């Protein structure tokens, strides 16, 4: 006779996860649960919810790397439990970071003698790198003004209005006035001449962008350097340049080796670059390098010994993982100059495929430049019926994440869509995206201009209740953009904040 028993509620070992109570009971979202749950159930619940995230490979809004070779994935997982800051315990990891700093410094033509070590540090990303570079400029400027017996309480920094938000964070967090050069129609990067015009004795540096987030364009660092040299000579100042090469630092040396933007220019004192963008590493690694040791004030470097040995440190955070540093070194030695050049050329060619496909539709103006970061920024030629925000929203049905956004002042009436071409974005995907964009445009054409027309009409009625005034194309575009931004903001309010 075969004996059997009924499993108890607590005997979870014989249940499948989907046959257990854990998939039907609601888990607390914002408070620690009272009881534990099996590891299989915890994994399944979290994994199921994560399925609702977008596909990283189809996230064309991001510059950040979404694919690496399996061999590098193994190295990352093997080092996942190493704290990078424990340099005495993990000396090889520290050595790999130093090698990366020197490789990048040479790539950027730092004036190093044979055997001379480069000055730089690995960071969590370019945001931290920019904070560190900005602090170095601020401290050097303060020291100089103190020596001259002049006020040192009102530093400023000159940038274009197209800078990434981390520059605004630096200015606000560290009490530096941000002097922005406004954009204009057809010119969406910082104008070097206008930038130099607003430089004064309190300017700690001028920040140039090698690869604008908005349209991928490289700013003219050479012209900025020449104009600033002339002004420094006339005024007796020594205003330096920082190059934010977050996106373009791993592109320009391989696609445009003759372009002078780096330490070949005498006023360029520091450069940051994102290893997790075109350095081809997963999110979490950036780099900042200085021209010489004198460009990084010694008083900003801390020395600690409570981890086993004297260790110099110049970071905003302390503990961080070692995996991304190791992954960066893997990519540098695995690919070499040849490999990086091949990948960047592929990205550029696929960007051209996408650009030409969009041009063939006859529906879009191309905002991006061929010379710069491999991306395509484009806008509708006619947005009176449907706009870029609708295209962005509808493309999500096909799995694509393509952002729509407005330009900064004084070009905020211009709305664009942007597709970033990364290493894992093939020609096949580029061609497929063009087909899906055409489908979306045709689908929107077949529908009444339901949302856009109503929102634009509402915006017009609020401003001019009784009279009907004929609007120019630019005015209509501005009204539509403003209405869509309001709609998106209202939708976010109803969704709540987590």
C-alpha positions as CSV (number, residue, x, y, z in Angstrom):
1,X,0.0,0.0,0.0
2,X,1.4,3.3,-1.0
3,X,1.2,6.0,1.6
4,X,0.9,9.7,0.6
5,X,0.5,13.0,2.5
6,X,-0.8,16.4,1.6
7,X,1.9,19.1,1.6
8,X,1.5,21.7,4.3
9,X,1.2,25.4,3.5
10,X,4.8,25.8,4.8
11,X,6.2,23.0,2.8
12,X,7.3,25.2,-0.1
13,X,9.9,22.8,-1.5
14,X,7.2,20.7,-3.3
15,X,5.4,23.7,-4.8
16,X,6.2,25.3,-8.1
17,X,6.4,29.1,-7.7
18,X,3.3,29.7,-9.8
19,X,1.4,27.1,-7.7
20,X,2.3,28.8,-4.4
21,X,0.6,31.5,-2.5
22,X,3.4,34.0,-3.2
23,X,2.1,34.8,-6.7
24,X,-1.4,35.5,-5.5
25,X,-0.6,37.4,-2.3
26,X,0.2,41.1,-2.6
27,X,3.7,42.0,-1.4
28,X,4.2,45.3,0.4
29,X,5.8,47.8,-2.0
30,X,7.1,50.5,0.3
31,X,7.6,48.8,3.7
32,X,9.7,45.8,4.7
33,X,7.6,42.6,4.7
34,X,7.1,40.9,8.1
35,X,8.1,37.4,6.8
36,X,10.7,35.9,4.4
37,X,9.7,34.3,1.1
38,X,11.6,31.5,-0.8
39,X,14.4,32.7,-3.1
40,X,12.7,31.2,-6.1
41,X,9.5,33.2,-5.5
42,X,11.5,36.4,-4.9
43,X,13.3,35.9,-8.1
44,X,10.2,35.1,-10.1
45,X,8.2,38.0,-8.8
46,X,10.9,40.6,-9.5
47,X,11.8,39.0,-12.9
48,X,8.2,39.1,-14.0
49,X,7.8,42.8,-13.1
50,X,11.1,43.7,-14.9
51,X,9.6,42.2,-18.1
52,X,7.6,45.4,-18.3
53,X,10.8,47.5,-18.8
54,X,11.8,48.4,-22.3
55,X,14.4,46.4,-24.2
56,X,17.8,48.1,-23.6
57,X,18.9,47.2,-27.1
58,X,16.0,49.1,-28.6
59,X,16.4,52.1,-26.3
60,X,17.7,54.5,-28.9
61,X,17.5,57.4,-26.5
62,X,20.6,56.3,-24.6
63,X,24.2,56.7,-25.4
64,X,25.1,54.0,-22.8
65,X,26.5,50.6,-23.8
66,X,23.9,47.8,-23.8
67,X,26.0,44.9,-25.1
68,X,29.4,43.4,-24.3
69,X,31.1,40.2,-25.2
70,X,30.4,37.1,-23.0
71,X,34.0,36.9,-21.9
72,X,33.8,40.4,-20.5
73,X,30.5,39.5,-18.8
74,X,32.4,36.7,-17.0
75,X,35.1,39.1,-15.8
76,X,32.4,41.5,-14.6
77,X,30.7,38.8,-12.6
78,X,33.9,37.5,-11.1
79,X,34.7,41.0,-9.8
80,X,31.2,41.9,-8.7
81,X,32.1,41.6,-5.0
82,X,35.4,43.7,-5.1
83,X,35.3,47.2,-3.6
84,X,37.5,49.3,-5.8
85,X,38.5,51.7,-3.0
86,X,40.3,48.8,-1.2
87,X,43.4,49.4,-3.2
88,X,45.8,47.6,-0.8
89,X,43.6,44.5,-0.9
90,X,43.1,44.6,-4.6
91,X,46.4,46.0,-6.0
92,X,45.9,44.4,-9.5
93,X,42.6,46.2,-9.9
94,X,44.3,49.5,-8.9
95,X,47.0,48.8,-11.5
96,X,44.4,48.2,-14.2
97,X,42.8,51.5,-13.4
98,X,46.2,53.3,-13.7
99,X,46.8,51.6,-17.0
100,X,43.4,52.8,-18.3
101,X,44.2,56.4,-17.2
102,X,47.5,56.3,-19.0
103,X,46.0,54.7,-22.2
104,X,43.3,57.4,-22.3
105,X,45.8,60.2,-21.6
106,X,48.0,59.1,-24.5
107,X,44.9,58.7,-26.7
108,X,44.1,62.4,-25.9
109,X,47.7,63.5,-26.7
110,X,48.7,64.4,-23.1
111,X,52.2,65.9,-23.1
112,X,53.9,63.0,-21.2
113,X,57.6,62.2,-21.2
114,X,58.7,58.6,-21.6
115,X,57.8,56.7,-18.4
116,X,55.9,59.6,-17.0
117,X,52.6,58.7,-15.4
118,X,49.4,60.4,-16.4
119,X,47.2,62.3,-13.9
120,X,43.6,61.1,-13.8
121,X,41.1,59.0,-12.1
122,X,38.2,56.6,-12.8
123,X,34.7,57.8,-11.8
124,X,31.2,56.5,-11.7
125,X,30.5,58.4,-14.9
126,X,31.1,61.7,-16.6
127,X,28.9,63.6,-14.1
128,X,31.4,62.8,-11.3
129,X,34.3,63.5,-13.6
130,X,32.9,66.9,-14.5
131,X,32.4,67.7,-10.8
132,X,36.0,66.9,-10.1
133,X,37.4,68.8,-13.0
134,X,35.2,71.8,-12.1
135,X,36.4,71.7,-8.5
136,X,40.1,71.7,-9.7
137,X,39.4,74.8,-11.8
138,X,37.6,76.6,-9.0
139,X,40.4,75.9,-6.5
140,X,43.1,77.0,-8.9
141,X,41.2,80.2,-9.7
142,X,40.6,80.9,-6.0
143,X,44.3,80.4,-5.1
144,X,45.3,82.8,-7.9
145,X,42.8,85.5,-6.9
146,X,44.0,85.2,-3.2
147,X,47.6,85.7,-4.3
148,X,46.5,88.8,-6.3
149,X,44.6,90.1,-3.3
150,X,41.3,90.1,-5.3
151,X,37.8,88.8,-4.3
152,X,37.4,85.1,-4.9
153,X,33.7,84.7,-3.9
154,X,32.0,85.0,-7.3
155,X,33.4,82.4,-9.7
156,X,31.7,81.7,-13.0
157,X,31.9,79.1,-15.8
158,X,31.0,79.7,-19.4
159,X,29.2,76.9,-21.4
160,X,26.7,76.6,-24.2
161,X,23.0,76.2,-23.4
162,X,23.3,72.7,-24.9
163,X,25.3,71.3,-22.0
164,X,24.2,68.2,-20.1
165,X,22.4,68.8,-16.8
166,X,25.5,67.7,-14.8
167,X,27.0,71.2,-15.6
168,X,24.0,72.8,-14.0
169,X,24.4,70.5,-11.1
170,X,28.0,71.5,-10.7
171,X,27.2,75.2,-10.8
172,X,24.4,74.9,-8.3
173,X,26.0,72.5,-5.9
174,X,29.4,74.2,-5.8
175,X,28.2,77.8,-6.0
176,X,29.5,78.8,-9.4
177,X,27.6,81.1,-11.7
178,X,26.7,79.4,-15.0
179,X,27.0,81.8,-17.9
180,X,25.3,80.1,-20.9
181,X,25.7,81.0,-24.6
182,X,22.2,80.7,-26.0
183,X,21.5,78.7,-29.1
184,X,19.7,79.9,-32.3
185,X,17.9,78.4,-35.3
186,X,20.2,76.2,-37.3
187,X,23.1,76.5,-34.8
188,X,22.6,74.2,-31.8
189,X,26.1,74.3,-30.2
190,X,28.1,76.9,-28.3
191,X,29.3,79.8,-30.5
192,X,33.1,80.2,-29.6
193,X,33.0,83.9,-30.4
194,X,30.1,84.6,-28.1
195,X,31.6,82.4,-25.4
196,X,34.8,84.3,-25.4
197,X,32.9,87.6,-25.3
198,X,31.3,86.8,-21.9
199,X,34.6,85.5,-20.3
200,X,35.7,87.8,-17.5
201,X,38.3,87.8,-14.8
202,X,36.1,85.5,-12.6
203,X,35.7,82.8,-15.2
204,X,37.3,79.6,-13.9
205,X,37.1,77.9,-17.3
206,X,35.2,77.6,-20.6
207,X,33.6,74.2,-21.1
208,X,33.4,72.9,-24.7
209,X,31.3,69.9,-25.7
210,X,32.8,67.2,-28.0
211,X,29.5,65.7,-29.0
212,X,26.4,67.6,-28.0
213,X,23.6,65.5,-26.4
214,X,21.1,67.3,-28.6
215,X,22.4,66.6,-32.1
216,X,25.8,64.9,-31.7
217,X,27.7,67.9,-33.1
218,X,31.3,68.6,-32.0
219,X,32.0,72.2,-30.9
220,X,34.9,74.0,-32.4
221,X,37.5,73.6,-29.6
222,X,40.4,74.8,-31.8
223,X,38.7,78.1,-32.6
224,X,37.7,78.5,-29.0
225,X,41.4,77.9,-28.0
226,X,42.7,80.4,-30.5
227,X,40.2,83.2,-29.5
228,X,40.8,82.6,-25.8
229,X,44.6,82.7,-26.3
230,X,44.1,86.1,-27.9
231,X,41.9,87.4,-25.1
232,X,44.2,86.1,-22.4
233,X,47.1,87.9,-24.0
234,X,45.1,91.1,-24.2
235,X,43.9,91.0,-20.6
236,X,46.6,89.2,-18.8
237,X,44.2,86.5,-17.7
238,X,44.9,82.7,-18.1
239,X,41.3,81.4,-18.6
240,X,41.6,77.7,-19.4
241,X,39.4,75.2,-21.3
242,X,37.8,71.9,-20.2
243,X,36.5,69.5,-22.8
244,X,33.5,67.5,-22.0
245,X,34.1,64.6,-24.3
246,X,31.6,62.3,-22.6
247,X,30.3,61.1,-25.9
248,X,32.9,62.1,-28.4
249,X,36.1,61.2,-26.6
250,X,36.2,57.6,-27.8
251,X,35.0,58.7,-31.3
252,X,37.2,61.6,-32.4
253,X,40.6,59.8,-32.1
254,X,39.4,57.0,-34.4
255,X,37.1,58.7,-36.9
256,X,38.8,62.2,-37.0
257,X,42.4,61.8,-35.8
258,X,43.5,65.1,-37.4
259,X,40.9,67.1,-35.5
260,X,42.5,69.2,-32.8
261,X,40.3,69.2,-29.7
262,X,42.5,67.6,-27.0
263,X,45.7,68.3,-25.2
264,X,47.3,69.4,-28.5
265,X,45.7,72.7,-27.7
266,X,47.6,74.6,-25.0
267,X,44.5,75.9,-23.1
268,X,42.9,72.5,-22.7
269,X,43.7,71.5,-19.1
270,X,41.4,68.6,-18.5
271,X,39.1,66.2,-20.4
272,X,36.4,63.9,-19.2
273,X,35.1,60.9,-21.2
274,X,32.4,58.3,-20.5
275,X,33.7,54.8,-20.6
276,X,30.1,53.6,-20.5
277,X,29.2,55.3,-23.7
278,X,31.5,54.9,-26.7
279,X,34.2,53.4,-24.4
280,X,31.9,50.4,-24.8
281,X,31.5,49.4,-21.2
282,X,28.2,48.9,-19.3
283,X,26.9,51.9,-17.2
284,X,29.0,53.0,-14.3
285,X,32.4,54.1,-15.5
286,X,33.8,57.5,-16.5
287,X,37.3,59.1,-16.7
288,X,38.8,62.5,-16.1
289,X,42.4,63.2,-17.1
290,X,44.5,66.4,-16.5
291,X,47.1,67.9,-18.8
292,X,49.8,67.9,-16.1
293,X,50.1,67.4,-12.3
294,X,50.1,71.1,-11.7
295,X,46.5,71.3,-13.1
296,X,45.1,69.3,-10.2
297,X,45.7,71.2,-6.9
298,X,47.3,69.0,-4.4
299,X,45.0,70.1,-1.5
300,X,42.1,68.4,-3.3
301,X,43.7,65.0,-3.0
302,X,43.0,63.1,0.3
303,X,45.3,60.5,1.8
304,X,43.9,57.6,3.9
305,X,45.6,54.7,5.6
306,X,42.8,52.9,7.4
307,X,42.4,50.3,4.7
308,X,46.0,49.0,5.1
309,X,48.3,51.4,3.3
310,X,48.6,55.1,2.4
311,X,46.1,55.7,-0.5
312,X,45.5,58.9,-2.4
313,X,41.9,59.5,-3.3
314,X,40.2,62.3,-5.3
315,X,36.5,61.2,-5.8
316,X,33.1,62.5,-4.6
317,X,32.0,59.0,-3.5
318,X,34.1,56.4,-1.7
319,X,33.1,52.7,-2.2
320,X,32.3,51.5,-5.7
321,X,32.5,48.3,-7.7
322,X,35.6,47.2,-9.6
323,X,33.8,45.5,-12.4
324,X,33.5,48.4,-14.8
325,X,37.2,49.4,-14.4
326,X,38.2,45.8,-15.3
327,X,35.7,45.8,-18.2
328,X,37.2,49.1,-19.5
329,X,40.7,47.5,-19.5
330,X,39.3,44.5,-21.3
331,X,37.9,46.6,-24.1
332,X,41.1,48.7,-24.5
333,X,43.4,45.7,-24.9
334,X,40.8,43.5,-26.6
335,X,39.9,46.0,-29.3
336,X,43.0,48.2,-29.6
337,X,43.0,51.1,-32.0
338,X,42.0,48.8,-34.9
339,X,38.9,47.4,-33.1
340,X,37.7,50.8,-31.9
341,X,38.1,52.3,-35.3
342,X,36.1,49.5,-37.0
343,X,33.3,49.8,-34.5
344,X,33.1,53.6,-34.8
345,X,33.1,53.4,-38.6
346,X,30.3,50.8,-38.5
347,X,28.3,53.1,-36.2
348,X,28.9,56.1,-38.5
349,X,27.9,54.1,-41.6
350,X,24.7,52.8,-40.0
351,X,23.8,56.4,-39.0
352,X,24.1,57.4,-42.6
353,X,21.8,54.5,-43.6
354,X,19.2,55.7,-41.2
355,X,19.6,59.4,-42.2
356,X,19.3,58.5,-45.9
357,X,16.2,56.4,-45.2
358,X,14.5,59.2,-43.4
359,X,15.4,61.7,-46.1
360,X,13.8,59.4,-48.7
361,X,10.5,59.6,-46.9
362,X,10.4,63.3,-47.7
363,X,8.8,64.0,-44.3
364,X,11.8,65.0,-42.2
365,X,14.5,67.7,-41.8
366,X,17.8,66.3,-40.5
367,X,19.1,68.4,-37.6
368,X,22.2,66.4,-36.8
369,X,25.6,66.7,-38.6
370,X,27.5,64.0,-40.4
371,X,30.6,65.1,-38.5
372,X,30.3,64.1,-34.9
373,X,28.7,61.4,-32.7
374,X,27.0,58.8,-34.8
375,X,23.3,59.7,-34.2
376,X,20.5,61.1,-36.2
377,X,18.4,64.0,-34.9
378,X,15.4,64.9,-37.1
379,X,12.2,66.8,-37.1
380,X,9.0,66.9,-39.1
381,X,8.9,69.2,-42.1
382,X,5.1,69.7,-41.5
383,X,3.9,69.4,-37.9
384,X,0.6,71.1,-38.3
385,X,-1.4,67.9,-38.0
386,X,0.9,65.6,-36.0
387,X,4.1,66.2,-34.2
388,X,7.3,64.5,-33.0
389,X,5.8,63.6,-29.6
390,X,3.1,61.5,-31.3
391,X,5.7,59.7,-33.4
392,X,7.8,59.0,-30.4
393,X,4.8,57.6,-28.5
394,X,3.5,55.5,-31.4
395,X,6.9,54.0,-32.0
396,X,6.8,52.4,-28.6
397,X,4.2,50.0,-29.9
398,X,6.9,48.5,-32.2
399,X,9.3,48.3,-29.2
400,X,11.4,51.3,-30.2
401,X,12.3,53.9,-27.6
402,X,13.0,57.1,-29.6
403,X,12.9,60.4,-27.5
404,X,11.2,63.6,-28.6
405,X,12.3,66.8,-27.0
406,X,12.6,70.6,-27.5
407,X,15.8,72.4,-27.9
408,X,17.2,74.7,-25.1
409,X,16.9,78.6,-25.3
410,X,16.8,80.3,-27.7
411,X,15.7,77.5,-30.0
412,X,13.0,76.0,-27.7
413,X,10.4,76.2,-30.5
414,X,12.3,73.4,-32.4
415,X,11.3,69.9,-31.5
416,X,13.3,66.9,-32.6
417,X,13.5,63.1,-32.5
418,X,16.9,61.5,-31.9
419,X,18.3,58.0,-32.6
420,X,21.6,57.2,-31.0
421,X,23.6,54.6,-33.0
422,X,25.5,52.3,-30.7
423,X,27.8,49.3,-31.4
424,X,24.9,46.8,-31.2
425,X,22.6,48.8,-33.6
426,X,23.1,47.0,-37.0
427,X,22.2,48.0,-40.5
428,X,19.3,45.6,-40.4
429,X,17.9,47.4,-37.4
430,X,18.4,50.8,-39.0
431,X,16.5,49.7,-42.1
432,X,13.8,48.2,-39.9
433,X,13.4,51.4,-37.9
434,X,12.9,53.4,-41.1
435,X,10.1,51.1,-42.2
436,X,8.5,51.4,-38.8
437,X,8.7,55.2,-38.8
438,X,7.1,55.2,-42.2
439,X,4.3,53.0,-40.8
440,X,3.8,55.3,-37.9
441,X,3.7,58.4,-40.1
442,X,1.2,56.8,-42.5
443,X,-1.0,55.6,-39.6
444,X,-1.0,59.1,-38.1
445,X,-1.9,60.6,-41.5
446,X,-4.9,58.3,-41.7
447,X,-6.2,59.6,-38.3
448,X,-7.7,62.9,-37.6
449,X,-5.4,65.3,-35.9
450,X,-7.3,64.5,-32.8
451,X,-4.9,65.4,-30.0
452,X,-2.7,68.0,-31.7
453,X,-5.5,69.9,-33.2
454,X,-7.5,70.1,-30.0
455,X,-4.5,71.1,-27.9
456,X,-3.4,73.7,-30.3
457,X,-6.9,75.1,-30.6
458,X,-7.2,75.2,-26.8
459,X,-3.9,77.0,-26.5
460,X,-4.9,79.6,-29.1
461,X,-8.3,80.1,-27.5
462,X,-6.7,80.7,-24.1
463,X,-4.5,83.4,-25.5
464,X,-7.0,85.0,-28.0
465,X,-10.6,84.1,-26.9
466,X,-12.8,85.8,-29.4
467,X,-10.6,86.7,-32.4
468,X,-9.2,84.2,-34.8
469,X,-5.7,85.2,-35.7
470,X,-3.7,83.5,-38.5
471,X,-0.5,82.0,-37.1
472,X,2.8,81.5,-38.7
473,X,4.2,78.0,-39.0
474,X,6.7,78.7,-36.2
475,X,4.0,80.0,-33.9
476,X,1.8,77.0,-34.5
477,X,4.8,74.7,-33.8
478,X,5.5,76.6,-30.5
479,X,1.9,76.3,-29.4
480,X,1.8,72.6,-30.2
481,X,5.0,71.9,-28.4
482,X,3.8,73.9,-25.3
483,X,0.5,72.0,-25.3
484,X,2.2,68.6,-25.6
485,X,4.7,69.4,-22.8
486,X,1.7,70.4,-20.6
487,X,-0.1,67.1,-21.5
488,X,3.0,65.0,-20.6
489,X,3.4,66.9,-17.4
490,X,-0.2,66.4,-16.4
491,X,0.0,62.7,-17.3
492,X,3.0,62.4,-15.0
493,X,1.1,64.1,-12.1
494,X,-1.7,61.5,-12.3
495,X,0.8,58.6,-12.4
496,X,2.3,59.6,-9.0
497,X,5.9,59.6,-8.0
498,X,7.8,56.6,-6.6
